[in-house]
Amino acid sequence: MQAAAHLRYARISPRKVQVVLDLIRNKPANVAAAILQHTRKAASEPLLKLLKSAMANAENNHGMDVANCYVSKCFVCPGPTLKRIRPRAQGRAFQILKRTSHITLVLEERENS
């Protein structure tokens, strides 16, 4: 059984999120939470909140034991890009791309063999 949590339209670039997601993939949920708490990246704060949401979904909606859960899948997809204009010299304008992300995090329960 698996429990998922989604974060849509996060105002952070997918490249920055991907670096932090690589740190927690296939780790136990409590270890992943500890990694996110001590990682000094901008993406770690919304990812920690998303992980806690997935853990709550697993416990309350699916009746899973959170102590046996691990991060089975986590990925980020680019969301819509906000386009802004920055004035430059001699009347020119440069485009600033403010990227957004759609983040998905899936927890699964380990098989006790």
C-alpha positions in Angstrom: 0.0 0.0 0.0 1.2 3.5 -0.7 0.3 7.0 0.4 1.1 10.1 -1.7 1.2 13.9 -1.2 1.4 16.5 -3.9 2.6 20.1 -3.9 1.4 22.1 -6.9 2.7 25.5 -8.1 5.6 25.7 -5.6 7.5 28.9 -6.3 10.9 27.2 -6.6 12.8 26.0 -9.6 12.6 22.2 -10.4 16.4 22.1 -10.6 16.8 23.2 -7.0 14.2 20.8 -5.8 15.7 17.8 -7.6 19.0 18.1 -5.7 17.2 17.7 -2.4 14.8 14.9 -3.6 17.9 12.9 -4.5 19.0 13.0 -0.9 15.8 11.4 0.5 14.8 8.9 -2.2 14.6 5.3 -0.8 15.2 6.4 2.8 13.0 5.6 5.7 10.5 8.4 6.4 11.9 9.4 9.8 15.5 9.5 8.4 14.2 11.5 5.4 12.6 14.0 7.8 15.9 14.3 9.7 17.8 14.9 6.5 15.4 17.6 5.4 15.6 19.4 8.8 19.4 19.6 8.6 19.8 20.4 4.9 20.5 24.0 4.2 18.7 24.4 0.9 15.6 26.5 0.0 13.7 23.4 -1.1 14.1 21.5 2.1 11.4 23.5 4.0 8.5 22.8 1.6 9.7 19.2 1.1 9.7 18.6 4.9 6.1 19.9 5.1 5.2 17.7 2.1 6.8 14.6 3.8 4.9 15.3 7.0 1.7 15.5 5.0 2.4 12.2 3.3 3.2 10.6 6.6 -0.1 11.8 8.0 -1.9 10.5 4.9 -0.3 7.1 5.4 -1.3 6.9 9.0 -4.8 8.4 9.0 -6.1 7.6 5.5 -4.5 4.2 4.8 -3.8 2.8 8.3 -0.1 2.3 7.6 2.6 2.1 10.2 4.7 5.2 9.8 7.7 3.6 11.4 7.9 1.1 8.5 7.3 3.6 5.7 10.0 4.8 3.3 10.1 7.2 0.4 9.5 5.0 -2.6 9.0 7.6 -5.2 9.7 11.3 -5.3 9.9 13.5 -8.4 9.4 17.0 -9.5 7.8 18.3 -12.8 8.0 21.9 -14.0 4.9 23.9 -13.6 3.9 27.1 -15.5 6.6 29.7 -15.8 5.9 33.3 -14.7 7.4 35.7 -17.2 8.5 39.1 -15.9 10.3 42.0 -17.6 13.4 43.7 -16.3 14.3 47.1 -17.8 17.9 47.3 -19.2 20.1 50.0 -20.7 19.2 51.9 -23.9 15.5 51.1 -23.6 15.9 47.3 -23.9 14.0 44.8 -21.7 15.2 41.4 -20.5 12.9 38.6 -19.6 13.1 37.1 -16.2 11.6 33.5 -15.9 10.2 32.7 -12.5 9.8 28.9 -12.5 7.4 26.8 -10.6 7.3 23.2 -9.6 4.8 20.3 -9.1 6.3 18.0 -6.5 5.1 14.4 -5.8 6.2 12.3 -2.8 5.0 8.7 -2.3 5.5 6.6 0.8 5.3 2.8 0.9 5.4 0.3 3.8 8.4 -2.0 4.0 7.7 -5.8 3.7 8.7 -7.7 6.8 10.4 -10.8 5.5 
